[in-house]
């Protein structure tokens, strides 16, 4: 009896963590969508003169095909980036060097997130991936900021980027890519702030490391 291969059989034990969860989700979508329908005899034979001269009609796409196309697009893009970033020349070139969980402060008690820091080619610019959920939408022209948190306090000179939360991702979650252009020191972590009264920066902390 034929059966669909599971994720371990397709890619092995790596990657792990959040990357593997994303891949498992894509794999489940592909299995749910199933194979595309076979072509009818007319379509397989190719266009005829009558078909070419006739008025084109809009053909509705089945939901399963749309789901399959979306899943395949995510699958291909993810593996292309993963292959280039992690297996170029058979060597790992992008490695996670730090991962921290974030929890909401009293200003955003329901919010939480994770921040991952990746290896730097020059030792100074560290790519970061921030995932957050349940951050409230800010007023226009207000932005969340990510700051380096060192020696128990926010480093006002060390911002790592800003982002906004829209109507569609305030509860559904948001993933942003940032950069920490500072050499890492032992014990470094990061926090997320919102503007203070009158727009004062570094502002008010809304997400902080779970261990800080």
N, C-alpha and C positions, 0 to 999 in steps of 0.2 A: 504494500500500500504506500502510495506516495504521500509525503508530508512536507510541509514548508520548513525550511531550515531555520533554526533559531539564531539569535544574534551571535552567540559564542561560536557557532560553526562558520559564520560569515567573516568575522573580523578577529576572533580570538579573545583573549582576556583584556586586551588594551583597546581603546582608552578606558579610564575609570572615572568615577565621580560624576560631575555634572555633564561632562561630554558624553559619557556612556548613557546617561538618562535621556539626553536629547536624541541620541542614535536609536535607543530603544523605542522612543515615541515615533520616530520616522518609520522604523521597521514595522511597528504595529499598524501604522496608517497604510503602508504598502500592502500588508496582509489583508486589511479590512477592505481596501479598494478592489483587490483581485486583479486578474489579468484583463487587458482591454478586450472588447468584443472583436470577433473576427470580421473581416471585410465581407460585404455581400458580393454576390457574383457580378453585379453591375459595377460596383466600385472597383473591384479587382481587375475588371476588364479595361478600365480606363475611360476617359471622357469620350463621348461621341459627338458628332457634329450637332445633333439636335440638343444635346446637353449644353454644349458650348454656346449656342445661339439663344438658348432659353433664358428667361429672366431669373437671376440668382435668387434663391430663397434662403432665409435665415434658418439654420438648423440648430435646434436646442441641444446643448451638451448635457449628457447625463451627469448627475452629481458625482457618481463614482469616478468618471473620467477626470473631472475637475480635481477631485480629491487626490487621484493618482498623480496628476500632473504637478500639483503643489508639493506632494510628498517627494516626488522624484527631484524636483528643483531644489528643495531643501537638502536632500540626500547628496546630490551632486556637488552643490556649492560647499557643503560642510566638508565632504571628503577632499575636494580640491584644495581648500584652505588647510585642512589637516595634513594632507600629503606634502604640500609645499612648505608649511611651517615646521613640521615635525619629522619628516623623513627624507629631506633633500640629501641626496648622496648617501643614503643609508645611515645618516647620523642625526641625532636629535638636535635641533637648532632652537627650539622654543620650549622651555621647561618652566613649570610653575614653581616659583620660589617661595611664595607665601599665599596663604588663604585665611581669611578671617570672616567670622560671622558678625553681623551687625544687628543691633536691637534698637527700637525706637525709644526716645526720651519722652518726657511728659508732654512735649509739643507734638509728638506723633506716636502715641503709645501703641497703635496697632501696626506700625510700620516695622519691617525687618528686611534684611538683605544679606548678601554675601559679596565680598570683594576678593578678587584673585589678582596676584601680581606675577608677571611673567619675566623670564630672564631678559637681560639687556645685552645687545651686541656691543655697545660702547661702555657699559658699566655705569651709565648715568641716566639714560632714558628707559624707564621700566614701563612697558605696556601693562594696563590694568583693565579688568573687566568687572563692572559693577552691576549687580542684579538687585533690584529693589521692588517691594510690593507695598501697597497701602500708604504711600506717601500722598498727602493731600495736594491738590492743584494750587499753585500760587497765583497771586494776582498778576496781571500783565506786567511785563518788564521786570519781573522778579525771577531769580534763578537759584537752584540749589547749587552749592559749591562743595567740592571734595578737598579737604585739607589734610596735610600730614599732621599726625598726632604723635609728638615725641616728648619724652620726659614728663608725661602727665598733663600736657597742655597743647592746645592748638598752636601750630606754627603759622602765624598770620602771613608770613612771607612765602609760604610753601603751598600754594594752591595747585591742584592737579587737574582742574577742569570744572566745567559747569554743565548743567542740564536742566531741562524742564519736564514736568509731568503733565500730560494732556488728559482730556476727558476719557479717552479710550484706554489709557494704561494706568490710571490712578490705582485701581484695584486689581487689574489683570496682570500687572507686573511690567517692568521696564528693564532693558539691558543696555548699558552704555559702555563705550570704550573710551578710556582715559589714559593719561600718561603721567608718571611721576618722574620729573626730570632732576631728581636729587639722588645722590649716592645713599644706599640703604645703610642704616645702623641697627644694631641689635635692639629689639624692643619696639621698632617703628610700627605704627598702625595708622589708620586713616579714619576720619569722621566726615559726616555729611552735615552741612549747615544750611540754614535759610537766612535771608537778610534780617538784620536787627532793625530796631526802630530808627527810622530815617535813612535806612539803607546802609547802616554801619556794618563793616566787615571786620573780622571774619564771621560775624553774625551769630545766630543762635543754633546750638547743636540739636539736630533732629534724629540722627543715627550715630551710634557710637559702638566701638568694639565690645563684644560680649565680655571679654576678659579685662577690658580697661576700667 
